[in-house]
Amino acid sequence: MSMKQKDAVRIALLAAAEQGLEGDAATTFAVEQVKAGLMTGEIGHSKGFTDEAKAKSYARSLIANWRKKDKELTGGVPYVPATRRGPQVKDETLKKLLAAKKSLEANKQDPALIAQVEAKIQERRDVLAAEKASSKVQSLDETMATLESLGVISA
């Protein structure tokens, strides 16, 4: 069984520190260690690597990623991305409902209450989706003007 990538990064960085390496030298050492593991299959990867340059590039990115995200490597400091990705909740009501659900789940509250909140969340999402869909519909006058400007119909 192959080693997890996260564990491989930790081990490589620890080995670099044990050799007294710091900064770029430690990173270079760790990249070479992880690259070798990727090439031999000792470190898990869905496809494996046959090209050293690709393995080295992947190892470099892998180390940079885990240095930011692994609490053991950051001294317990949680990773907070500079910019948030993915869909953002802009509706205040929905934000409050999602926060309430998260709180109820974290505090292991009554599943029936959590289900009620989930129903309200879905209800709010449905309302927002309907509002979004209706705002995209053009008036008949706008549609006719567009078709006329495209030469589909004549005035």
N, C-alpha and C positions, 0 to 999 in steps of 0.2 A: 504494500500500500504506500502511496506517495505522501509526502509531507504537505501540509497545508501551506499556502503561500505566505500567510501572515506569520506562521511559526518560522518559516525559512528566513524571512526578513529579520525577525527578532534575533535568531541565532547568528545570522551573518553580521548584524550590527554589534552584537555582544562579542563575537570573535574579534571584530575590528577593535573594539574598546580594550579587550584583554591584551591585544598586541600594542596598545598604547597609541593607536591611530585616532586622529581627530579630524573633523572638518571634511575637506575634499578627499583626503587620503582614506579616511574611514569609508566614505561613500564609494570611492573607486574600488576598495577592497570588497565591500559588501556586494556591489554590482557584479563583480567577477565571481563571487561565491554563488550568488543567486543564479546568474547566467549558467554556470556550470551545472547546477542542480536542474535547471530547466532543460538543458541540452541532454542530460542523462535520464531525465524522467523521474528523478528523485523528488522533484517538486511538482505538485499537481498542476496540470493545465489541460484544458479540454482537447486541444489539438496537438500539443507537443511542439517542439522546435527542432528544425534541422539547420536553419540559417543562424549563424552566430551573431550577425549584426542585428537581426530581429530579436533574438533572445536577449541581447545586451540592452537594446532599446526598451524592451518590455520590462527587464529587471530594473532598469533605472526608474521607470515610471512606477513600478510596483513599490520600490523602496520609498520614493517621494510620497506616494499615496499613504502607505502605512505609517510613515513618520508623522504625517499630519493627523491621521485618524485613530491610531492605536493609543489608548490611554496609558498603556504601560510604557510606551516610547515618548509620550508627551508629559510624563510626570503627573498623570491624572487629569490633565486639562482636556475638557471635551472639545471636539472639533466643531467649529461653527463656520460653515462656508461663507465666503465673502459675498456671494450672491446666491439667492435661493433659486432653485430650478424647479421645473414642473409647474403644474397649475397652482395658482395662488387663490385663496379664498378671499374675495373682496367684500362680500356681503356680511355686514356686521351681525345680523341675526344668525346666519349660518355659522359664523365664527364662534359665537357664544354657545350655540347648541353643540358644536363639535368639542369645545372646551369642557362643557358640562358632561358630555358623554365620557370623555377621557378621564375626568375627575371621578365620575361614578365608577368606571371600570377599575381605576387605580385603587380606589377605596373599597372595592369589592361590595358594591351596593346591590340592592335587590335587582335581579335580572329583569323583572317585570318593568321596573322604572327605567332601566337602560333601554328596554325594548320600546317604551313610550317615547323616549328621547330619539331613538333611531327612526321611529315613525315620523316624528316631527322634522327630523333632518331630511328624510326622503321627501316629505311634503314640501319643505322649503326648496329643495333642489328642483322639484317638479315645477313649482311656481317660477323660479328663476329661469329654467329652461324654456318655459312658455313665454316669458317676457322677452327672452333673447330671440326666440323664433319670430315673435310678432314684430319685433323692431326691425327685422331684416326684410319684411314684406314691403314692396313698393306700392304706392298708390297706382290706380289704373292710369291716371294722367302721366305719372312718371314713366310707367312701362311703355305707354304709347309714344311718348317723346323719345325714349331710348330706341324703340324700334324704328321710328322715323329717322333718327340721326344715323342709324346703322344701314338705312336704305332698305329695310325689310318691308316697310309700308310707305305709302306716300300720303301727303297731307290732303 
